[in-house]
Amino acid sequence: MKRAHRTAHARIWTVLVVLLPLAFFTILALRQTPPADRPAVLIEAPNGAEAGQ
């Protein structure tokens, strides 16, 4: 009985070790919005926005 219990326990943990990270990364990949949906981010100031002008 003990050996069957250990075998079942090992199989369950093996399945969890494979499925949980796979599910986690799948959810992360599906949650990302495409770049077109994100607002534009200004990296540099426009040419006319300098202090002297």
C-alpha positions as CSV (number, residue, x, y, z in Angstrom):
1,M,0.0,0.0,0.0
2,K,2.8,2.4,0.8
3,R,4.5,2.0,-2.6
4,A,1.2,2.7,-4.5
5,H,0.7,5.8,-2.4
6,R,4.2,7.0,-3.1
7,T,3.8,6.3,-6.8
8,A,0.6,8.2,-7.0
9,H,2.1,11.1,-5.1
10,A,5.1,11.2,-7.4
11,R,2.9,11.2,-10.5
12,I,0.6,13.9,-9.2
13,W,3.5,16.2,-8.3
14,T,5.1,15.5,-11.7
15,V,1.9,16.6,-13.5
16,L,1.7,19.7,-11.3
17,V,5.3,20.6,-12.0
18,V,4.6,20.5,-15.7
19,L,1.1,22.0,-15.8
20,L,1.4,24.9,-13.4
21,P,4.2,26.7,-15.1
22,L,2.7,26.0,-18.5
23,A,-0.7,27.5,-17.3
24,F,1.1,30.5,-15.7
25,F,3.1,31.4,-18.8
26,T,0.0,30.8,-21.1
27,I,-2.0,33.2,-19.0
28,L,0.8,35.8,-19.1
29,A,1.1,35.5,-22.8
30,L,-2.7,35.9,-23.3
31,R,-2.9,39.0,-21.0
32,Q,-0.4,41.1,-22.9
33,T,-2.0,43.8,-25.1
34,P,-0.6,44.3,-28.6
35,P,1.7,47.3,-29.1
36,A,-1.0,49.0,-31.3
37,D,-3.3,49.3,-28.3
38,R,-0.8,50.9,-26.0
39,P,-0.5,54.7,-25.8
40,A,2.4,56.4,-27.5
41,V,5.3,57.2,-25.1
42,L,7.3,60.3,-25.9
43,I,11.0,59.4,-25.7
44,E,12.5,62.8,-26.5
45,A,11.1,66.4,-26.4
46,P,10.0,67.7,-29.7
47,N,12.4,70.2,-31.5
48,G,10.3,73.3,-30.7
49,A,10.0,72.5,-27.0
50,E,13.5,73.5,-25.9
51,A,13.8,76.3,-23.3
52,G,15.5,78.8,-25.6
53,Q,12.7,78.8,-28.3
